[in-house]
Amino acid sequence: MMATGTAQAVKLGLQFVSVIMLSRLLAPEDFGLVAMAAPIIAFMGMFQSLGLTQATVQRPTITHEEVNFLFWINVIASIAVAAAVVTIAPFAAKFYNEPRVAPLIAAMALPVLLMGSGAQHSALMTRRMQFSRLAMIEVVSGVATLATAILWASMAPSYWALWGGSVVGALVTIVMTWSSSLWRPSRPGNAGDGWSMVGFGANLTGFNFANFFARNLDNVLIGRVWGNQQLGLYERAYKLLLFPLSQITNPLSRVMVPTLSRMTGEPHRYRHAYLRVIRLVLFATLPGVAMSIALADRLIPFLLGAQWAQSGAIFAWLGFAGLVQPLNNPAGWLFVSQGRTREFLYWGLITAVFAIAAFSIGIAWGATGVALAYAISEYIKTPFLWWYIGRRGPIQMPDIVRATWPFVLGAHLVVLSLWTIKPHLPQATLLSLMFGAIFSYVSVAGLAALTATGRETLQEVGRMVLGAIRRLR
């Protein structure tokens, strides 16, 4: 977790730098065009991995023949997906009434094609818990992506700079993954028990298919109804807040899924490990999100420039969704590690219904309305999610409530407090943001200290900080 967490901290820093620097080099319309293409690539990408990497990680035992079988399925699926992306490109341009998006979507087939050949290598490294190697690959790839995009945008400002960064990042990832993994594919042959793993992956693919609508329908609707200007404002707000949050919880699944999968026979150990990690995630993220919501009108112009001030309200409403997503997103670890992928599929369908309803209602008020409706839907579905998970398995709904309420409640109280005292904060933007961040973390820590589990989390944070200082020395 330390290796993965360190890599993720670097990646978040790169993402932060990317949002700030590229927002100053490129126009909102450029990001809007890329955001129009993103849902299509995400949709087609679901049929690339087919959930087979998770099947490789979760499997108690696995043979070379089975991994080889899954490797060739991934390769064939990647070729098919890349061809489909090129075919769909002109139809997408007609849908958006934007001819420039067609060549961009067609070009994005290249990184899609590249990534398929390294899926099983990465899965095996995850299964073997070679997290330091995986972390190094992610960091180097992230640096290459950002450097390429910034250099390209500096010399020839356009949306193609973002595409170029993605291609270079994919190439670096594939080369380093093959170089780091000892496993090599052979000619297709005996599948072993591979077909049962395909069934496991099919349920995950079904969830991803449903979850696609929850994650991308907002971009499609805003781009279709309001155009790339509004979509560019929404996309930047989303990338600055919710995307970094997902980039904290999603990579942790690389650690938690194989770890929890090996604890399913020890419910007490399983419960302790999960709740321990989720409390650390909430304490690391929620105070920062709370500060960002309350001071969004200062934070956005400070980071992105005055031309992005309209993103402030969008950012603030998305922030309320960000106050529950770090709690909800790790639920996938429980479904996958317990082998409950069919239930995971059903939850994905429920999530899609929530998203479709929210975005369809909110689109009448533009990007801000979509952000508000999305936040409301996240609050409504949270208790249903934890009731659904807690029906069986080591983690029950009361366990989650007892472990997380100080952090969740504390973050919401921080938002109200900062809104109240905002007129009295320093006029200098940087000072007010620094005060808000310190106030947020101290306030949430103070509330957490009133509970035994909260004190345990704070003590662990202290040990981690002291350990990091000792290593630096």
C-alpha positions as CSV (number, residue, x, y, z in Angstrom):
1,M,0.0,0.0,0.0
2,M,2.9,2.4,0.6
3,A,4.3,1.7,-2.8
4,T,0.9,2.1,-4.5
5,G,0.0,5.1,-2.4
6,T,3.3,6.9,-3.2
7,A,2.8,6.3,-6.9
8,Q,-0.7,7.5,-6.7
9,A,0.4,10.7,-4.9
10,V,2.8,11.3,-7.7
11,K,0.1,10.7,-10.3
12,L,-2.3,13.0,-8.6
13,G,0.4,15.7,-8.5
14,L,0.9,15.1,-12.3
15,Q,-2.8,15.3,-12.8
16,F,-2.9,18.5,-10.8
17,V,-0.1,20.0,-12.9
18,S,-1.7,18.8,-16.0
19,V,-5.0,20.5,-15.3
20,I,-3.4,23.8,-14.4
21,M,-0.8,24.0,-17.2
22,L,-2.8,22.5,-20.0
23,S,-5.8,24.7,-19.1
24,R,-3.5,27.7,-19.6
25,L,-2.1,26.4,-22.9
26,L,-5.4,25.1,-24.5
27,A,-8.9,26.6,-24.8
28,P,-12.1,25.2,-23.2
29,E,-13.2,24.0,-26.7
30,D,-10.2,21.8,-27.0
31,F,-11.0,20.0,-23.8
32,G,-14.7,19.9,-24.9
33,L,-13.7,18.0,-28.0
34,V,-11.7,15.4,-26.1
35,A,-14.5,15.1,-23.6
36,M,-16.9,14.3,-26.5
37,A,-14.6,11.5,-27.6
38,A,-14.0,10.2,-24.1
39,P,-17.4,8.5,-23.5
40,I,-17.1,6.6,-26.8
41,I,-13.6,5.4,-26.0
42,A,-14.7,4.4,-22.4
43,F,-17.7,2.5,-23.8
44,M,-15.6,0.6,-26.3
45,G,-12.9,0.0,-23.8
46,M,-15.2,-2.1,-21.6
47,F,-15.1,-4.8,-24.2
48,Q,-11.3,-4.8,-24.3
49,S,-10.3,-6.3,-20.9
50,L,-13.7,-8.2,-20.4
51,G,-13.0,-8.3,-16.7
52,L,-10.3,-11.0,-17.3
53,T,-7.5,-9.1,-15.4
54,Q,-9.6,-9.2,-12.2
55,A,-10.3,-12.9,-12.8
56,T,-6.6,-13.5,-13.0
57,V,-6.0,-11.6,-9.7
58,Q,-8.9,-13.1,-7.8
59,R,-8.4,-16.8,-8.8
60,P,-7.0,-18.9,-5.9
61,T,-4.7,-20.9,-8.3
62,I,-4.0,-20.3,-12.0
63,T,-1.9,-22.1,-14.7
64,H,0.2,-20.8,-17.6
65,E,-2.4,-22.2,-20.1
66,E,-5.2,-20.3,-18.5
67,V,-3.3,-17.0,-18.5
68,N,-2.2,-17.6,-22.1
69,F,-5.9,-18.3,-23.0
70,L,-7.0,-15.0,-21.4
71,F,-4.0,-13.1,-23.0
72,W,-5.1,-14.0,-26.5
73,I,-8.7,-13.2,-25.8
74,N,-7.6,-9.7,-24.6
75,V,-5.5,-9.2,-27.8
76,I,-8.3,-10.3,-30.1
77,A,-10.8,-8.1,-28.2
78,S,-8.4,-5.1,-28.4
79,I,-8.1,-5.5,-32.2
80,A,-11.9,-5.7,-32.5
81,V,-12.4,-2.7,-30.3
82,A,-9.9,-0.6,-32.2
83,A,-11.6,-1.4,-35.5
84,A,-15.0,-0.6,-34.0
85,V,-13.7,2.8,-32.7
86,V,-12.6,3.8,-36.2
87,T,-15.9,2.7,-37.6
88,I,-18.0,4.6,-35.1
89,A,-16.0,7.9,-35.5
90,P,-18.0,9.5,-38.4
91,F,-21.3,8.6,-36.7
92,A,-20.2,10.3,-33.5
93,A,-19.3,13.4,-35.4
94,K,-22.8,13.5,-36.9
95,F,-24.3,12.9,-33.4
96,Y,-22.4,15.9,-31.9
97,N,-22.7,17.9,-35.1
98,E,-18.9,18.5,-34.7
99,P,-16.8,17.3,-37.7
100,R,-13.5,17.7,-35.8
101,V,-14.3,15.0,-33.4
102,A,-14.3,12.2,-36.1
103,P,-10.5,12.1,-36.8
104,L,-9.8,12.5,-33.1
105,I,-11.9,9.4,-32.1
106,A,-10.4,7.4,-35.0
107,A,-6.9,8.2,-33.8
108,M,-7.7,7.1,-30.2
109,A,-8.0,3.6,-31.6
110,L,-4.2,3.4,-31.4
111,P,-3.7,3.6,-27.6
112,V,-6.7,1.2,-27.3
113,L,-4.9,-1.3,-29.5
114,L,-1.6,-1.0,-27.6
115,M,-3.0,-1.5,-24.1
116,G,-4.6,-4.9,-24.8
117,S,-1.2,-6.7,-25.2
118,G,-0.2,-5.9,-21.6
119,A,-3.3,-6.6,-19.7
120,Q,-2.4,-10.1,-18.4
121,H,1.2,-9.1,-17.7
122,S,-0.1,-6.4,-15.4
123,A,-2.6,-8.7,-13.8
124,L,0.1,-11.3,-13.0
125,M,2.3,-8.6,-11.4
126,T,-0.7,-7.5,-9.3
127,R,-1.4,-11.1,-8.3
128,R,2.2,-11.5,-7.2
129,M,1.9,-8.2,-5.3
130,Q,4.8,-6.7,-7.2
131,F,3.5,-3.2,-6.4
132,S,6.8,-1.4,-6.5
133,R,7.3,-2.3,-10.1
134,L,3.7,-1.4,-11.0
135,A,4.1,1.9,-9.2
136,M,7.3,2.7,-11.1
137,I,5.5,1.9,-14.4
138,E,2.6,4.2,-13.6
139,V,4.8,7.1,-12.5
140,V,7.1,6.9,-15.6
141,S,4.1,6.6,-17.9
142,G,2.4,9.5,-16.2
143,V,5.4,11.7,-16.6
144,A,5.8,10.8,-20.2
145,T,2.1,11.5,-20.9
146,L,2.2,14.9,-19.2
147,A,5.6,16.0,-20.8
148,T,4.4,15.0,-24.3
149,A,1.1,16.9,-23.9
150,I,2.7,20.0,-22.5
151,L,5.5,20.1,-25.1
152,W,3.0,19.5,-28.0
153,A,0.6,22.1,-26.6
154,S,3.4,24.6,-26.3
155,M,4.5,24.2,-29.9
156,A,1.1,23.6,-31.6
157,P,-1.8,24.3,-29.2
158,S,-4.7,22.0,-30.1
159,Y,-6.6,19.1,-28.8
160,W,-4.2,16.8,-30.6
161,A,-1.7,17.5,-27.8
162,L,-3.9,15.5,-25.4
163,W,-4.1,12.6,-27.9
164,G,-0.3,12.6,-28.3
165,G,0.2,12.4,-24.6
166,S,-2.1,9.4,-24.4
167,V,-0.2,7.5,-27.2
168,V,3.2,8.1,-25.6
169,G,1.9,7.0,-22.2
170,A,0.4,3.8,-23.7
171,L,3.7,3.0,-25.4
172,V,5.8,3.5,-22.3
173,T,3.4,1.4,-20.2
174,I,3.5,-1.5,-22.7
175,V,7.3,-1.5,-23.0
176,M,7.9,-1.3,-19.2
177,T,5.2,-3.9,-18.4
178,W,6.6,-6.5,-20.8
179,S,10.1,-5.7,-19.6
180,S,9.2,-6.1,-15.9
181,S,7.1,-9.2,-16.2
182,L,8.7,-12.6,-16.4
183,W,5.7,-14.2,-18.1
184,R,5.6,-14.6,-21.9
185,P,2.7,-15.8,-24.0
186,S,2.8,-18.9,-26.2
187,R,0.7,-20.0,-29.1
188,P,-3.0,-20.5,-28.3
189,G,-3.7,-23.9,-27.0
190,N,-5.4,-25.6,-24.1
191,A,-7.8,-23.2,-22.2
192,G,-7.8,-25.2,-19.0
193,D,-10.4,-23.7,-16.7
194,G,-10.2,-20.5,-18.6
195,W,-13.9,-20.4,-19.7
196,S,-15.1,-20.3,-16.1
197,M,-12.9,-17.2,-15.6
198,V,-14.5,-15.7,-18.7
199,G,-17.8,-16.1,-17.0
200,F,-16.4,-14.3,-13.9
201,G,-15.2,-11.5,-16.1
202,A,-18.5,-11.3,-18.0
203,N,-20.3,-10.2,-14.8
204,L,-17.6,-7.5,-14.3
205,T,-18.0,-6.4,-17.9
206,G,-21.7,-6.2,-17.3
207,F,-21.1,-4.0,-14.3
208,N,-18.7,-1.8,-16.3
209,F,-21.2,-1.6,-19.1
210,A,-23.9,-0.3,-16.7
211,N,-21.4,1.9,-14.9
212,F,-20.4,3.5,-18.2
213,F,-23.7,5.4,-18.3
214,A,-23.2,6.6,-14.7
215,R,-19.8,8.0,-15.6
216,N,-20.2,9.2,-19.1
217,L,-23.9,10.1,-19.9
218,D,-23.3,13.5,-18.3
219,N,-20.6,14.4,-20.9
220,V,-22.8,13.1,-23.8
221,L,-25.8,15.1,-22.7
222,I,-24.0,18.3,-22.0
223,G,-22.1,18.1,-25.3
224,R,-25.2,17.3,-27.3
225,V,-27.5,19.9,-25.7
226,W,-25.2,22.7,-24.6
227,G,-22.1,22.3,-26.8
228,N,-18.4,22.1,-26.2
229,Q,-18.1,25.3,-24.2
230,Q,-20.3,24.1,-21.3
231,L,-18.8,20.6,-21.7
232,G,-15.3,22.0,-21.4
233,L,-16.2,23.9,-18.2
234,Y,-17.8,20.7,-16.7
235,E,-14.9,18.5,-17.8
236,R,-12.3,20.7,-16.1
237,A,-14.3,20.8,-12.9
238,Y,-14.7,17.0,-12.9
239,K,-11.1,16.4,-13.7
240,L,-10.0,18.7,-10.9
241,L,-12.1,17.0,-8.2
242,L,-13.9,13.7,-8.9
243,F,-11.2,12.2,-11.2
244,P,-8.4,12.6,-8.6
245,L,-10.7,11.0,-6.0
246,S,-11.3,8.0,-8.2
247,Q,-7.5,7.9,-8.8
248,I,-7.1,7.3,-5.1
249,T,-9.6,4.5,-4.6
250,N,-9.3,2.8,-7.9
251,P,-5.5,2.0,-7.8
252,L,-5.9,0.8,-4.2
253,S,-8.1,-1.9,-5.6
254,R,-4.9,-3.4,-7.0
255,V,-3.7,-3.9,-3.4
256,M,-7.0,-4.6,-1.7
257,V,-8.6,-7.1,-4.1
258,P,-5.8,-9.7,-3.9
259,T,-5.3,-9.0,-0.2
260,L,-9.0,-9.4,0.7
261,S,-9.4,-12.4,-1.6
262,R,-7.0,-14.3,0.5
263,M,-8.8,-13.3,3.8
264,T,-12.3,-14.4,2.9
265,G,-12.0,-17.4,5.2
266,E,-11.1,-15.1,8.1
267,P,-14.1,-12.7,8.5
268,H,-12.7,-10.8,11.5
269,R,-9.3,-10.2,9.7
270,Y,-11.1,-9.3,6.5
271,R,-13.4,-6.8,8.3
272,H,-10.5,-5.2,10.2
273,A,-8.4,-4.8,7.1
274,Y,-11.1,-3.2,5.0
275,L,-12.3,-0.8,7.7
276,R,-8.8,0.2,8.5
277,V,-8.1,1.2,4.9
278,I,-11.4,2.9,4.3
279,R,-10.9,5.2,7.4
280,L,-7.5,6.2,6.1
281,V,-8.9,7.0,2.7
282,L,-11.7,9.1,4.1
283,F,-9.4,11.1,6.4
284,A,-7.0,11.7,3.5
285,T,-9.7,12.9,1.1
286,L,-12.8,14.3,2.7
287,P,-11.4,17.4,4.5
288,G,-9.7,18.5,1.3
289,V,-13.0,18.1,-0.6
290,A,-14.9,20.0,2.0
291,M,-12.5,23.0,1.8
292,S,-12.7,22.9,-2.0
293,I,-16.5,23.1,-1.9
294,A,-16.6,26.0,0.5
295,L,-13.9,28.0,-1.3
296,A,-14.6,27.0,-4.9
297,D,-15.2,30.6,-6.0
298,R,-11.6,31.3,-5.0
299,L,-9.9,28.0,-5.8
300,I,-10.9,27.7,-9.4
301,P,-9.7,31.1,-10.7
302,F,-6.6,30.7,-8.6
303,L,-5.7,27.4,-10.2
304,L,-7.0,27.6,-13.7
305,G,-7.3,31.4,-14.4
306,A,-10.1,33.9,-14.5
307,Q,-11.5,32.5,-17.7
308,W,-12.6,29.3,-15.9
309,A,-14.5,31.1,-13.1
310,Q,-17.8,29.8,-14.4
311,S,-16.6,26.3,-13.4
312,G,-16.8,27.3,-9.7
313,A,-20.5,26.5,-9.2
314,I,-20.1,23.2,-11.2
315,F,-17.1,22.3,-9.1
316,A,-18.8,23.0,-5.8
317,W,-21.8,20.8,-6.6
318,L,-19.6,18.0,-7.9
319,G,-17.8,18.3,-4.6
320,F,-20.8,17.2,-2.7
321,A,-20.8,14.0,-4.7
322,G,-17.1,13.8,-3.8
323,L,-18.0,13.7,-0.1
324,V,-19.6,10.3,-0.5
325,Q,-17.7,8.8,-3.4
326,P,-14.6,7.8,-1.4
327,L,-16.9,5.9,0.9
328,N,-18.9,4.2,-2.0
329,N,-16.3,3.5,-4.6
330,P,-14.3,0.9,-2.6
331,A,-17.5,-1.2,-2.3
332,G,-16.3,-2.8,-5.5
333,W,-13.4,-4.4,-3.6
334,L,-16.0,-6.3,-1.5
335,F,-18.0,-7.6,-4.4
336,V,-15.0,-8.8,-6.4
337,S,-12.9,-10.3,-3.5
338,Q,-16.0,-12.2,-2.2
339,G,-16.7,-13.5,-5.7
340,R,-20.1,-11.7,-5.8
341,T,-19.7,-10.4,-9.3
342,R,-23.3,-11.2,-10.3
343,E,-24.5,-8.9,-7.4
344,F,-22.0,-6.4,-8.6
345,L,-23.6,-6.5,-12.0
346,Y,-27.0,-5.9,-10.5
347,W,-25.7,-2.9,-8.5
348,G,-24.2,-1.5,-11.7
349,L,-27.7,-1.6,-13.3
350,I,-29.2,0.2,-10.3
351,T,-26.4,2.8,-10.5
352,A,-27.1,3.4,-14.2
353,V,-30.8,4.0,-13.4
354,F,-29.9,6.6,-10.8
355,A,-27.5,8.3,-13.2
356,I,-29.9,8.4,-16.2
357,A,-32.6,9.9,-14.0
358,A,-30.3,12.5,-12.4
359,F,-28.7,13.6,-15.7
360,S,-32.0,13.7,-17.6
361,I,-33.5,16.0,-14.9
362,G,-30.4,18.2,-14.4
363,I,-29.6,18.8,-18.1
364,A,-32.4,21.4,-18.4
365,W,-30.2,23.7,-16.2
366,G,-27.0,23.1,-18.1
367,A,-23.7,21.7,-16.7
368,T,-24.5,23.2,-13.2
369,G,-27.8,21.4,-13.1
370,V,-26.2,18.1,-14.1
371,A,-23.6,18.5,-11.3
372,L,-26.3,19.2,-8.7
373,A,-28.5,16.3,-9.8
374,Y,-25.6,14.0,-9.8
375,A,-24.7,15.0,-6.2
376,I,-28.3,14.4,-5.0
377,S,-28.4,11.0,-6.6
378,E,-25.1,10.0,-4.9
379,Y,-26.6,10.8,-1.5
380,I,-29.9,8.9,-2.2
381,K,-28.2,5.7,-3.3
382,T,-25.5,5.5,-0.6
383,P,-27.7,3.8,2.1
384,F,-29.1,1.4,-0.5
385,L,-25.6,0.4,-1.5
386,W,-24.4,-0.5,2.0
387,W,-27.6,-2.3,2.8
388,Y,-27.2,-4.3,-0.4
389,I,-23.6,-5.2,0.4
390,G,-24.3,-6.0,4.1
391,R,-26.9,-8.6,3.4
392,R,-24.1,-11.2,3.5
393,G,-20.4,-11.2,3.9
394,P,-18.0,-10.0,6.6
395,I,-18.9,-6.2,6.2
396,Q,-22.3,-5.2,7.6
397,M,-24.0,-1.8,7.3
398,P,-23.5,-1.1,11.1
399,D,-19.8,-1.8,10.7
400,I,-19.5,0.9,8.0
401,V,-21.6,3.5,10.0
402,R,-19.5,3.0,13.2
403,A,-16.2,3.2,11.4
404,T,-16.9,6.2,9.0
405,W,-19.4,8.6,10.6
406,P,-16.9,10.9,12.2
407,F,-15.1,11.6,8.9
408,V,-18.3,11.9,6.8
409,L,-20.1,14.1,9.3
410,G,-17.0,16.1,10.1
411,A,-16.5,17.0,6.4
412,H,-20.0,18.2,6.0
413,L,-19.7,20.4,9.1
414,V,-16.5,21.8,7.8
415,V,-18.4,23.0,4.6
416,L,-21.0,24.8,6.7
417,S,-18.4,26.3,9.0
418,L,-16.2,27.6,6.1
419,W,-19.3,29.1,4.4
420,T,-20.1,30.9,7.6
421,I,-16.6,32.4,8.2
422,K,-15.6,32.9,4.6
423,P,-16.3,36.7,4.7
424,H,-13.8,36.9,7.5
425,L,-11.0,34.9,5.8
426,P,-7.9,36.7,4.5
427,Q,-8.4,38.5,1.2
428,A,-5.3,37.0,-0.3
429,T,-6.4,33.8,-2.1
430,L,-3.5,31.6,-1.2
431,L,-3.7,32.5,2.5
432,S,-7.5,31.8,2.6
433,L,-7.0,28.4,0.9
434,M,-4.2,27.5,3.3
435,F,-6.3,28.5,6.3
436,G,-9.3,26.5,4.9
437,A,-7.2,23.4,4.4
438,I,-5.7,23.5,7.9
439,F,-9.1,24.3,9.4
440,S,-10.7,21.3,7.6
441,Y,-8.2,18.7,8.6
442,V,-7.9,19.9,12.2
443,S,-11.7,20.0,12.6
444,V,-12.3,16.5,11.1
445,A,-9.4,15.1,13.2
446,G,-10.9,16.7,16.3
447,L,-14.3,15.0,15.7
448,A,-12.6,11.6,14.9
449,A,-10.6,11.8,18.1
450,L,-13.9,11.5,20.1
451,T,-14.3,7.8,18.9
452,A,-12.1,4.8,19.5
453,T,-11.8,3.9,15.8
454,G,-11.1,7.6,15.0
455,R,-8.3,7.7,17.5
456,E,-6.9,4.5,16.0
457,T,-6.9,6.0,12.6
458,L,-5.2,9.2,13.8
459,Q,-2.5,7.2,15.6
460,E,-1.9,5.2,12.4
461,V,-1.6,8.4,10.4
462,G,1.0,9.7,12.9
463,R,3.0,6.5,12.7
464,M,3.0,6.7,8.9
465,V,4.2,10.3,8.9
466,L,6.9,9.5,11.5
467,G,8.0,6.5,9.5
468,A,8.2,8.5,6.3
469,I,10.3,11.2,8.1
470,R,12.7,8.5,9.5
471,R,13.1,7.0,6.0
472,L,13.9,10.4,4.5
473,R,16.5,10.9,7.2
